Amino acid sequence: MNSVTVRVPAKVNLQLAVGPLRDDGYHDLVNVFHAVSIFDEVTATAETGMRVRVEGDSAGQVPEDDDNLAIRAASALARHAGRSYGVSLLIRKSIPVAGGMAGGSADAAAALVACNELWGLGLPLADLLEIGADIGSDVPFALLGGTAVGTGRGERLTPLEVGGTFHWVFALAEGGLSTPAVYAECDRIREATGTEAAWPQTSEPLLDALRRGDAKALGAELANDLQPAAVMLRRSLARTLDAGREHGALGAIVSGSGPTCAFLADSETHAVELAAALRAEGVARDAVTAHGPVPGPAVGQRP
Ligand code: ATP
């Protein structure tokens, strides 16, 4: 086999509860991940050495060296296998970069799956999950897809039962937000306002809405503790969120650390209308529709 292509989805956080800052600089989280139908594609081709190339509108914002998370994943897999494998990775990017939709983690997950196949390693998912967790706390979910709750730093995962398909609109912003900067701002706001962070707990009403496939109930339960920090760093997001609510979104939140905003629609038609309204109001660089949950990395082969 000469080449393997893997398609991998973006995620949105339906609940992101951020606990107090730990001594190691991380926060304990409750993170309800939901994979949606915005995809990157990673093609792994046999080669000596390791290289990566990125294609797509936002390619210029993604490193094409050893800092690329997909290359880090491929190198970690080769180390795990104890061999000096080589690979050339081509990433076709559609997931917004530094947009709070875990695009880099998705590419890392896709690279693990593609190289496992290309190099004929046959490692089980459990091994890939372990290697992925060392690369980034969002990588294990990117290997799983669907909908799942993550605890710890987000890497201890339990898949969740979902009783239907949800329709989303994502308002894409100009430029990204740095995830560490948003966590630091969250800590700063809590300190400045004397807010004691509660121990993060999974929202039972949210899990119930997911089980029943009830979009209206889910919209009311969407919650992101990083939202005030993301809005503080990017004031225009408040207007974007308001515009979505004015156009009938069942729920409106910043996705992860932002600046992408996620809106839950009550049907596919409503999602198309809502995206058009957001574009017309000029409150986002672009607005795209998607549905979820979708499965994790899917392997196809290129000759
Ligand atoms: P998260 O939601 O997991 O916090 P994010 O969606 O906000 O992440 P990413 O798109 O994953 O952010 O990228 C964050 C940074 O990581 C980028 O600014 C980029 O420099 C770097 N990066 C490294 N590899 C990749 C990759 N394959 N795709 C995108 N960004 C990458």
Boltz pocket constraint, residues with backbone or C-beta under 6 A from the ligand:
constraints:
  - pocket:
      binder: B
      contacts: [[A, 61], [A, 62], [A, 63], [A, 67], [A, 68], [A, 69], [A, 70], [A, 91], [A, 95], [A, 96], [A, 97], [A, 98], [A, 99], [A, 100], [A, 101], [A, 102], [A, 103], [A, 104], [A, 105], [A, 107], [A, 108], [A, 138], [A, 176], [A, 177], [A, 179], [A, 255], [A, 256], [A, 257], [A, 258]]
      max_distance: 6.0
